[in-house]
Amino acid sequence: MSASPFQRRGDVTLRRAAGDQLVKNKENIARPAARTSALTKIRNAKMSRSPHAYVRGNTVRYYEWLQGLKSGALPSGPPIWICGDCHVGNLGPVGNAKRKIEIQIRDLDQTVIGNPAHDLVRLGLSLASAARGSDLPGLTTVKLLERIMSEYHQAFAPGFDENREVEEPEPIRRVSKKAATASWKTLAAEDMEGTKPTLPLGKSFWPLSQQERRAIEELFGDEDATRLRSRDDNAEVKLVDAAYWVKGCSSLGRSRYAVLLEVDDKKGEADYCLMDLKEAVKASAPHAADAKMPSGQQAERVVEGARHLSPYLGDRMRAVKLDGKTMFVRELMPQDRKIEIEQLSSEEAIEVAGFLKWTPFAGPRA
């Protein structure tokens, strides 16, 4: 009988299979049976912190608001792949397998072939709510929106070069520089609450049910699920640990798991990677009536949209099934970062707003 991937591996002892959990803080843990109510409380608490948090966490309400507008109040652009949830927290540095970095969209759960104006308005609303919820003066909100509109109008000017290089403002360069120097250890320190190759149960990671554990073990025993862009074809991939992941806001309540893998290269040297396994559901964003999107599971739509809008991310994503649920799995990279506009000055925030306007519309759209 083969050893379970949840048993001892190297110098790390993982006792989850035996029920002897590696626990960091019991008060922050919800068992599988109590997850739904606990996640609802966490989501409500996050959204109540500020108007910006509410805007970020409530995509459904945004589209309900758009539906309430008078006909013709919102421009109708040509149907293309859009993010569908283009708030500032979903934009930032994204790395590829060769550690090259671009500012791209980081979350494509809502992606559809739809009206690009939905992304533009969503981004403007997000930036405005972030500015008003911070220490930035009210006039900054007006200038943020003016800068977005001004930059957008330039794209319609005669002779506009859509392939031109857009200079990154200093705050973006700082984030990109930090992303460029990130490593497995920095990813572990931020997302795993430690530098040891394990997922300690606590605020971020909750225990799995026996059924979830078996399903994940079976899924990552399949080579297709563990086929990563950042490893050699002959590298051996082993499942080290897994846990329910309490992450995000609008997605809280869906099935989401962190899966830690060990990758052994040809020289026998071990490295680790963190996989984000997330349930895909029907998008709240409306799609064009004649849109030719994947007709299968929702995860295929998410992966296809990512490949068009954020190739660096889409290249390390895959649509899978887990215990009958449609999911997508993506390899996380240390270079993936958020942009936090609340930490910027008025001048910096306005510059960032002008730059971010280009990001959702800069990738290939075919």
C-alpha positions as semicolon CSV with decimal commas, in nm:
position;residue;x (nm);y (nm);z (nm)
1;M;0,000;0,000;0,000
2;S;0,147;0,337;-0,105
3;A;0,205;0,607;0,156
4;S;-0,048;0,886;0,177
5;P;0,080;1,229;0,063
6;F;-0,055;1,356;0,397
7;Q;0,197;1,146;0,589
8;R;0,560;1,225;0,670
9;R;0,761;1,362;0,375
10;G;1,125;1,458;0,430
11;D;1,167;1,646;0,757
12;V;0,807;1,770;0,766
13;T;0,547;1,570;0,957
14;L;0,191;1,613;0,833
15;R;-0,059;1,448;1,063
16;R;-0,388;1,553;0,902
17;A;-0,480;1,207;0,783
18;A;-0,475;1,084;1,140
19;G;-0,679;1,378;1,263
20;D;-0,386;1,525;1,459
21;Q;-0,400;1,870;1,300
22;L;-0,111;2,113;1,273
23;V;-0,300;2,399;1,436
24;K;-0,185;2,759;1,466
25;N;-0,496;2,912;1,625
26;K;-0,803;2,702;1,705
27;E;-1,023;3,010;1,751
28;N;-0,990;3,098;1,381
29;I;-1,079;2,750;1,253
30;A;-1,416;2,631;1,125
31;R;-1,472;2,260;1,072
32;P;-1,630;2,155;0,740
33;A;-1,982;2,134;0,885
34;A;-1,961;2,494;1,016
35;R;-1,792;2,649;0,715
36;T;-2,090;2,815;0,545
37;S;-2,201;3,025;0,841
38;A;-1,841;3,113;0,933
39;L;-1,760;3,226;0,579
40;T;-2,075;3,440;0,563
41;K;-1,970;3,622;0,880
42;I;-1,618;3,677;0,747
43;R;-1,747;3,809;0,414
44;N;-1,992;4,048;0,580
45;A;-1,720;4,173;0,816
46;K;-1,482;4,237;0,526
47;M;-1,742;4,424;0,323
48;S;-1,844;4,642;0,618
49;R;-1,494;4,783;0,665
50;S;-1,527;5,052;0,397
51;P;-1,719;5,150;0,080
52;H;-1,422;5,025;-0,121
53;A;-1,437;4,684;0,046
54;Y;-1,811;4,667;-0,027
55;V;-1,757;4,755;-0,394
56;R;-1,480;4,495;-0,427
57;G;-1,685;4,222;-0,263
58;N;-2,019;4,268;-0,436
59;T;-2,004;4,209;-0,810
60;V;-2,371;4,109;-0,826
61;R;-2,483;4,444;-0,682
62;Y;-2,272;4,627;-0,941
63;Y;-2,450;4,461;-1,231
64;E;-2,788;4,513;-1,067
65;W;-2,703;4,883;-1,055
66;L;-2,606;4,883;-1,424
67;Q;-2,935;4,716;-1,516
68;G;-3,120;4,999;-1,342
69;L;-2,970;5,264;-1,571
70;K;-3,176;5,415;-1,849
71;S;-3,132;5,263;-2,192
72;G;-2,840;5,426;-2,371
73;A;-2,688;5,569;-2,051
74;L;-2,391;5,337;-2,088
75;P;-2,196;5,307;-2,417
76;S;-2,211;4,971;-2,588
77;G;-1,870;4,871;-2,715
78;P;-1,782;4,581;-2,946
79;P;-1,815;4,242;-2,770
80;I;-1,469;4,130;-2,656
81;W;-1,328;3,932;-2,363
82;I;-1,360;4,146;-2,050
83;C;-1,262;4,085;-1,689
84;G;-1,620;4,133;-1,570
85;D;-1,494;4,236;-1,225
86;C;-1,227;4,492;-1,307
87;H;-1,164;4,653;-0,968
88;V;-0,821;4,779;-0,869
89;G;-0,755;4,481;-0,641
90;N;-0,775;4,251;-0,944
91;L;-0,489;4,428;-1,122
92;G;-0,120;4,396;-1,047
93;P;0,212;4,236;-1,144
94;V;0,176;3,882;-1,279
95;G;0,472;3,655;-1,350
96;N;0,520;3,384;-1,610
97;A;0,726;3,064;-1,590
98;K;1,042;3,256;-1,685
99;R;0,974;3,517;-1,414
100;K;0,902;3,790;-1,664
101;I;0,652;4,035;-1,516
102;E;0,365;4,233;-1,667
103;I;0,080;4,429;-1,510
104;Q;-0,221;4,214;-1,590
105;I;-0,560;4,111;-1,451
106;R;-0,521;3,868;-1,161
107;D;-0,878;3,737;-1,116
108;L;-1,094;3,620;-1,405
109;D;-1,387;3,451;-1,226
110;Q;-1,635;3,685;-1,397
111;T;-1,472;3,695;-1,740
112;V;-1,708;3,686;-2,040
113;I;-1,728;3,815;-2,395
114;G;-1,919;4,132;-2,323
115;N;-1,931;4,510;-2,320
116;P;-1,586;4,665;-2,246
117;A;-1,763;4,964;-2,088
118;H;-1,851;4,736;-1,795
119;D;-1,481;4,696;-1,713
120;L;-1,410;5,065;-1,754
121;V;-1,694;5,174;-1,525
122;R;-1,609;4,904;-1,272
123;L;-1,247;5,022;-1,259
124;G;-1,355;5,385;-1,219
125;L;-1,598;5,295;-0,940
126;S;-1,330;5,093;-0,763
127;L;-1,069;5,370;-0,782
128;A;-1,320;5,632;-0,669
129;S;-1,438;5,428;-0,371
130;A;-1,076;5,350;-0,274
131;A;-0,983;5,718;-0,288
132;R;-1,286;5,829;-0,085
133;G;-1,224;5,558;0,173
134;S;-0,863;5,663;0,228
135;D;-0,700;5,984;0,350
136;L;-0,693;6,126;-0,002
137;P;-0,884;6,456;-0,048
138;G;-1,219;6,454;-0,226
139;L;-1,082;6,644;-0,525
140;T;-0,855;6,347;-0,594
141;T;-1,161;6,135;-0,674
142;V;-1,264;6,380;-0,947
143;K;-0,913;6,392;-1,091
144;L;-0,887;6,011;-1,088
145;L;-1,196;5,977;-1,304
146;E;-1,091;6,264;-1,530
147;R;-0,756;6,096;-1,587
148;I;-0,920;5,762;-1,676
149;M;-1,153;5,931;-1,927
150;S;-0,873;6,142;-2,075
151;E;-0,647;5,841;-2,129
152;Y;-0,933;5,637;-2,273
153;H;-1,028;5,909;-2,522
154;Q;-0,671;5,913;-2,653
155;A;-0,725;5,566;-2,798
156;F;-0,977;5,714;-3,044
157;A;-0,747;5,991;-3,168
158;P;-0,625;5,973;-3,530
159;G;-0,289;5,800;-3,561
160;F;-0,306;5,641;-3,218
161;D;-0,047;5,361;-3,185
162;E;-0,206;5,076;-2,989
163;N;0,131;4,901;-2,960
164;R;0,305;5,194;-2,797
165;E;0,489;5,144;-2,470
166;V;0,304;5,288;-2,170
167;E;0,544;5,419;-1,908
168;E;0,487;5,281;-1,560
169;P;0,442;5,541;-1,286
170;E;0,673;5,518;-0,986
171;P;0,424;5,333;-0,756
172;I;0,379;5,064;-1,023
173;R;0,756;5,036;-1,066
174;R;0,792;4,986;-0,691
175;V;0,537;4,704;-0,689
176;S;0,694;4,546;-0,999
177;K;1,042;4,567;-0,843
178;K;0,916;4,395;-0,529
179;A;0,752;4,129;-0,745
180;A;1,075;4,074;-0,940
181;T;1,269;3,992;-0,623
182;A;0,998;3,768;-0,475
183;S;1,075;3,401;-0,413
184;W;0,914;3,090;-0,273
185;K;1,007;3,205;0,078
186;T;0,833;3,540;0,038
187;L;0,523;3,366;-0,099
188;A;0,529;3,127;0,194
189;A;0,572;3,408;0,445
190;E;0,275;3,604;0,307
191;D;0,029;3,335;0,203
192;M;0,130;3,045;0,425
193;E;0,210;3,231;0,748
194;G;0,554;3,073;0,772
195;T;0,846;2,942;0,569
196;K;0,805;2,569;0,637
197;P;0,652;2,358;0,360
198;T;0,321;2,303;0,531
199;L;-0,017;2,475;0,561
200;P;-0,075;2,549;0,931
201;L;-0,441;2,552;1,025
202;G;-0,563;2,889;1,150
203;K;-0,706;3,208;1,003
204;S;-0,618;3,130;0,640
205;F;-0,633;2,751;0,626
206;W;-0,909;2,525;0,759
207;P;-0,925;2,144;0,782
208;L;-1,062;1,931;0,502
209;S;-1,333;1,672;0,528
210;Q;-1,232;1,313;0,457
211;Q;-1,423;1,331;0,127
212;E;-1,245;1,651;0,021
213;R;-0,909;1,504;0,114
214;R;-0,968;1,192;-0,095
215;A;-1,092;1,396;-0,393
216;I;-0,790;1,629;-0,387
217;E;-0,552;1,338;-0,347
218;E;-0,708;1,169;-0,648
219;L;-0,709;1,490;-0,857
220;F;-0,342;1,567;-0,800
221;G;-0,248;1,208;-0,865
222;D;-0,344;1,285;-1,225
223;E;-0,053;1,420;-1,428
224;D;-0,281;1,663;-1,616
225;A;-0,369;1,844;-1,292
226;T;-0,005;1,879;-1,187
227;R;0,131;1,977;-1,529
228;L;0,308;2,302;-1,445
229;R;0,472;2,561;-1,667
230;S;0,758;2,618;-1,425
231;R;0,899;2,265;-1,408
232;D;1,085;2,023;-1,633
233;D;0,873;1,768;-1,817
234;N;1,042;1,482;-1,628
235;A;1,020;1,641;-1,284
236;E;0,837;1,437;-1,023
237;V;0,547;1,614;-0,853
238;K;0,428;1,504;-0,507
239;L;0,134;1,623;-0,302
240;V;0,261;1,751;0,033
241;D;-0,036;1,919;0,198
242;A;-0,380;2,067;0,133
243;A;-0,638;2,273;0,319
244;Y;-0,954;2,473;0,268
245;W;-0,842;2,828;0,181
246;V;-1,019;3,127;0,337
247;K;-0,929;3,386;0,075
248;G;-1,088;3,672;-0,117
249;C;-1,426;3,826;-0,050
250;S;-1,682;3,788;-0,327
251;S;-1,579;3,422;-0,370
252;L;-1,610;3,333;0,000
253;G;-1,859;3,050;0,027
254;R;-1,743;2,867;-0,283
255;S;-1,515;2,568;-0,258
256;R;-1,154;2,682;-0,254
257;Y;-0,841;2,493;-0,157
258;A;-0,469;2,553;-0,122
259;V;-0,261;2,259;-0,240
260;L;0,111;2,240;-0,167
261;L;0,322;2,038;-0,410
262;E;0,684;1,928;-0,398
263;V;0,864;1,934;-0,734
264;D;1,183;1,726;-0,770
265;D;1,399;1,821;-1,068
266;K;1,635;1,597;-1,264
267;K;1,913;1,659;-1,010
268;G;1,695;1,536;-0,726
269;E;1,662;1,883;-0,575
270;A;1,324;1,964;-0,422
271;D;1,128;2,283;-0,469
272;Y;0,772;2,368;-0,378
273;C;0,478;2,533;-0,545
274;L;0,139;2,644;-0,421
275;M;-0,174;2,564;-0,623
276;D;-0,500;2,755;-0,595
277;L;-0,798;2,526;-0,656
278;K;-1,118;2,729;-0,690
279;E;-1,481;2,654;-0,774
280;A;-1,612;2,822;-1,088
281;V;-1,973;2,940;-1,099
282;K;-2,191;3,121;-1,350
283;A;-2,068;3,475;-1,414
284;S;-2,274;3,769;-1,291
285;A;-2,135;3,978;-1,577
286;P;-2,372;3,976;-1,877
287;H;-2,230;3,832;-2,198
288;A;-2,301;3,923;-2,558
289;A;-2,599;3,736;-2,703
290;D;-2,395;3,577;-2,983
291;A;-2,076;3,530;-2,781
292;K;-1,878;3,220;-2,876
293;M;-1,751;3,114;-2,535
294;P;-1,673;2,761;-2,413
295;S;-2,004;2,579;-2,388
296;G;-1,885;2,326;-2,131
297;Q;-1,815;2,381;-1,764
298;Q;-1,778;2,731;-1,619
299;A;-1,410;2,670;-1,542
300;E;-1,336;2,644;-1,914
301;R;-1,480;2,994;-1,959
302;V;-1,253;3,128;-1,682
303;V;-0,941;2,965;-1,826
304;E;-1,019;3,079;-2,181
305;G;-1,079;3,436;-2,066
306;A;-0,752;3,432;-1,872
307;R;-0,562;3,317;-2,179
308;H;-0,696;3,613;-2,375
309;L;-0,670;3,882;-2,109
310;S;-0,379;3,769;-1,888
311;P;-0,164;3,520;-2,080
312;Y;0,093;3,496;-1,800
313;L;-0,182;3,374;-1,570
314;G;-0,385;3,179;-1,825
315;D;-0,081;2,969;-1,919
316;R;-0,072;2,826;-1,567
317;M;-0,442;2,756;-1,529
318;R;-0,645;2,445;-1,603
319;A;-1,013;2,349;-1,585
320;V;-1,074;2,039;-1,370
321;K;-1,349;1,851;-1,191
322;L;-1,335;1,788;-0,817
323;D;-1,594;1,562;-0,659
324;G;-1,847;1,659;-0,927
325;K;-1,779;2,036;-0,902
326;T;-1,640;2,244;-1,187
327;M;-1,312;2,398;-1,069
328;F;-1,006;2,565;-1,208
329;V;-0,655;2,520;-1,075
330;R;-0,375;2,771;-1,110
331;E;-0,016;2,765;-1,004
332;L;0,061;3,068;-0,788
333;M;0,381;3,258;-0,852
334;P;0,569;3,472;-0,598
335;Q;0,562;3,753;-0,857
336;D;0,181;3,788;-0,838
337;R;0,107;4,107;-0,644
338;K;-0,174;4,351;-0,564
339;I;-0,176;4,727;-0,613
340;E;-0,295;4,910;-0,303
341;I;-0,413;5,258;-0,401
342;E;-0,498;5,349;-0,039
343;Q;-0,125;5,370;0,034
344;L;-0,054;5,632;-0,234
345;S;-0,046;6,010;-0,235
346;S;-0,299;6,207;-0,444
347;E;-0,049;6,261;-0,727
348;E;0,056;5,897;-0,728
349;A;-0,303;5,773;-0,722
350;I;-0,391;5,988;-1,024
351;E;-0,087;5,862;-1,216
352;V;-0,173;5,502;-1,129
353;A;-0,533;5,554;-1,241
354;G;-0,415;5,675;-1,581
355;F;-0,183;5,378;-1,618
356;L;-0,433;5,115;-1,500
357;K;-0,683;5,232;-1,755
358;W;-0,469;5,063;-2,020
359;T;-0,423;4,734;-1,837
360;P;-0,763;4,564;-1,893
361;F;-0,750;4,647;-2,265
362;A;-0,382;4,584;-2,340
363;G;-0,382;4,207;-2,388
364;P;-0,474;4,002;-2,693
365;R;-0,849;3,983;-2,752
366;A;-0,902;3,744;-3,040
